[in-house]
Amino acid sequence: MRLDKYICKSTELTRNEAKKLLKTGLVTVNDEVVKNGALQLSDTCQVAVEGQLLSKRSARYIMMFKPLDTICSNVDEVHPSVLHFLDVDKAFDLHIAGRLDVDTTGLVLITDDGQWSHQITSPRKACQKRYRVWLDEPVAPSVTEAFARGVQLKGESTLTQPAQLEVINEREVLLTIMEGKYHQVKRMFAAVGNHVVGLHREKIGEITLDEQLEPGQWRYLTEQEVASVRR
């Protein structure tokens, strides 16, 4: 990790503030004054400011109930970012592991551990995501088998990976997929002649949205939930 990034993760300083601190000559690495923020640190390096050792903040793992009309982004656009709901230090240094569309609600996982989130977002990891879907038209009996085989999405050259469909009633289903293509759930139902009118993500891997959370609320993941994501 770069020295300036390490300082940011160990304090409440921004990157610019960390660079200014380095210029003062108050930062040492293994008792040597270092002013170069690009210095790559090893696991054994000891970083101190005015003689006080720094320790990198532990990685953060958060579950949020994403409300409607919010975006999974580190930048506000027409709609606000979900990160505004987090009352934590440097919330916008975090990232969302598996985004949801502005009109989709439900489980989002937020972290600053890139390796951990890669296990969720990488297509090669085949991490399952379960959605509750409300449809404009009754679901046809043939759709369950079609999704299990894979369907052809508009603009795609290959079929989707096998997906599991559980019918709750004629216009409400649970769909479990292992991919994260652009607007995938909506496009899958469009491919079989239906239209999604409501979409809510309930589960990612072994992590299920906490029923105690209301839209916009969040909590830290338990150690068991964090460990359930394979590294």
C-alpha positions in Angstrom: 0.0 0.0 0.0 1.2 3.5 -0.7 2.3 5.6 2.3 -0.2 8.4 1.7 -3.1 5.9 1.4 -1.9 4.2 4.6 -2.0 7.5 6.5 -5.5 8.2 5.2 -6.7 4.7 6.3 -5.1 5.2 9.7 -6.3 8.7 10.4 -9.2 11.1 9.5 -6.9 12.9 7.0 -7.8 13.3 3.4 -5.3 12.4 0.7 -4.3 16.1 0.2 -3.9 16.6 4.0 -1.7 13.5 4.1 0.5 14.9 1.4 0.8 18.2 3.3 1.7 16.2 6.5 4.4 14.3 4.6 6.1 17.6 3.5 6.5 18.6 7.1 9.0 15.8 7.8 6.9 14.5 10.7 6.3 11.1 9.2 8.7 8.3 9.7 8.8 4.8 8.3 10.9 2.4 10.3 12.4 5.5 12.1 13.4 7.1 8.8 11.8 10.4 7.7 9.9 9.9 4.5 8.2 12.6 2.4 7.3 10.6 -0.6 3.6 9.5 -0.4 4.1 7.0 -3.2 6.4 4.9 -1.1 5.1 1.3 -1.1 4.9 -0.2 2.4 5.4 -3.8 3.3 3.5 -5.6 6.0 6.4 -5.1 8.4 6.8 -1.3 8.0 6.1 0.8 11.1 4.7 4.2 10.3 4.7 7.0 12.9 3.6 10.7 13.0 5.7 12.7 15.5 6.8 9.4 17.1 3.2 8.0 17.5 2.8 4.7 15.7 -0.2 4.5 13.3 -2.2 1.4 12.7 -4.4 0.8 9.7 -8.1 0.9 10.4 -9.7 -2.5 10.0 -11.7 -3.2 6.8 -15.4 -2.3 7.1 -18.3 -4.5 5.9 -21.8 -3.1 5.8 -25.3 -4.2 4.9 -27.8 -1.6 3.8 -31.4 -1.7 2.8 -31.3 0.4 -0.4 -34.4 2.6 -0.8 -36.0 3.7 -4.1 -34.6 6.6 -6.0 -31.0 6.3 -4.8 -27.9 5.2 -6.7 -25.1 2.8 -5.9 -22.3 5.2 -6.7 -19.6 7.3 -5.0 -20.8 10.4 -6.9 -24.1 12.0 -6.6 -26.0 12.5 -9.9 -29.7 13.1 -10.5 -30.4 10.9 -7.5 -28.3 10.8 -4.2 -25.8 8.1 -3.5 -26.7 5.4 -0.9 -23.4 6.4 0.9 -25.2 9.5 2.3 -27.1 7.2 4.6 -23.9 6.0 6.3 -22.9 7.8 9.5 -19.3 6.6 9.4 -15.9 8.2 8.9 -15.0 8.7 5.2 -18.1 7.0 3.9 -17.3 8.0 0.3 -14.0 6.0 0.5 -16.2 2.9 0.6 -17.6 1.1 -2.5 -20.6 -1.0 -3.2 -20.1 -4.7 -3.9 -22.9 -5.4 -6.5 -24.9 -2.3 -7.5 -28.6 -1.9 -7.9 -30.5 0.3 -10.3 -32.1 3.5 -9.1 -35.6 1.9 -9.1 -34.5 -1.3 -7.4 -34.6 -1.8 -3.6 -33.0 -4.2 -1.2 -29.7 -5.6 -0.1 -26.4 -3.8 -0.9 -23.1 -4.7 0.6 -20.6 -1.9 1.2 -16.9 -2.2 2.0 -13.4 -0.9 1.6 -12.0 -4.4 1.1 -11.5 -4.8 -2.6 -10.5 -8.5 -2.5 -13.6 -9.4 -0.5 -16.0 -7.5 -2.9 -14.3 -9.2 -5.9 -15.6 -12.5 -4.6 -19.1 -11.1 -5.0 -18.8 -9.2 -8.3 -16.5 -11.4 -10.3 -18.5 -13.5 -12.8 -16.0 -16.3 -12.3 -16.9 -16.6 -8.6 -20.6 -17.4 -9.5 -21.9 -15.7 -6.4 -25.7 -16.2 -6.2 -28.1 -13.2 -5.9 -31.7 -13.7 -5.1 -34.4 -11.2 -6.2 -38.1 -10.8 -5.5 -39.7 -9.8 -8.7 -43.1 -8.4 -9.5 -44.4 -8.7 -13.0 -46.8 -6.9 -15.3 -48.2 -10.2 -16.7 -48.7 -13.6 -15.2 -45.6 -15.7 -15.5 -45.8 -18.5 -18.1 -45.3 -22.1 -16.9 -42.5 -22.4 -19.5 -40.4 -19.6 -18.0 -39.0 -21.7 -15.1 -37.5 -24.2 -17.5 -36.3 -21.5 -19.9 -34.4 -19.7 -17.2 -32.9 -23.0 -16.0 -31.5 -23.5 -19.5 -30.4 -19.9 -20.1 -32.1 -17.2 -22.2 -30.8 -15.0 -25.0 -30.7 -11.3 -23.9 -31.0 -8.6 -26.5 -27.6 -7.5 -27.6 -25.8 -10.5 -26.1 -24.0 -13.3 -28.0 -24.3 -16.0 -25.4 -27.1 -17.3 -23.2 -27.4 -16.3 -19.6 -26.1 -18.8 -17.0 -28.7 -21.2 -15.5 -31.0 -19.4 -13.1 -33.5 -20.7 -10.6 -37.1 -19.4 -10.6 -39.6 -20.0 -7.8 -43.1 -18.9 -8.5 -44.9 -17.3 -5.5 -48.0 -16.3 -7.4 -48.8 -15.6 -11.0 -47.2 -12.1 -10.8 -44.6 -12.5 -8.1 -41.5 -14.7 -8.3 -38.1 -15.3 -6.6 -35.2 -15.4 -9.1 -31.7 -16.5 -8.2 -28.9 -15.6 -10.7 -25.1 -16.0 -10.7 -24.3 -13.1 -12.9 -24.6 -9.3 -12.8 -25.2 -8.2 -16.4 -26.6 -4.7 -17.0 -30.3 -4.7 -16.1 -30.1 -8.5 -16.2 -33.3 -9.4 -14.3 -35.4 -6.9 -16.3 -33.8 -8.1 -19.6 -34.4 -11.8 -18.8 -38.1 -11.2 -18.3 -38.3 -9.0 -21.4 -36.7 -11.9 -23.3 -39.7 -14.1 -22.4 -42.3 -11.4 -23.2 -42.9 -10.0 -19.7 -42.2 -6.7 -17.9 -40.7 -6.2 -14.4 -42.7 -3.6 -12.4 -40.9 -4.1 -9.1 -37.6 -5.5 -8.1 -36.1 -6.2 -4.7 -32.8 -8.0 -3.8 -33.1 -10.2 -0.8 -29.8 -12.2 -0.7 -26.2 -12.2 -1.9 -24.4 -15.4 -1.4 -25.2 -16.6 2.2 -26.0 -13.0 3.4 -29.7 -12.2 3.7 -31.1 -8.7 4.1 -31.8 -8.2 7.8 -35.6 -8.0 8.3 -35.1 -5.5 11.1 -33.8 -2.9 8.7 -36.0 -0.3 7.1 -35.2 1.4 3.8 -32.1 3.6 4.2 -31.0 1.8 7.4 -27.8 -0.2 7.7 -25.7 -2.3 10.1 -22.2 -3.8 10.1 -22.0 -7.4 9.0 -21.3 -10.1 11.6 -18.0 -12.0 11.5 -19.9 -15.0 10.2 -21.5 -13.0 7.4 -18.1 -11.6 6.4 -16.5 -15.0 6.5 -19.3 -16.5 4.3 -17.9 -14.8 1.3 -15.1 -17.1 0.0 -11.7 -15.5 -0.5 
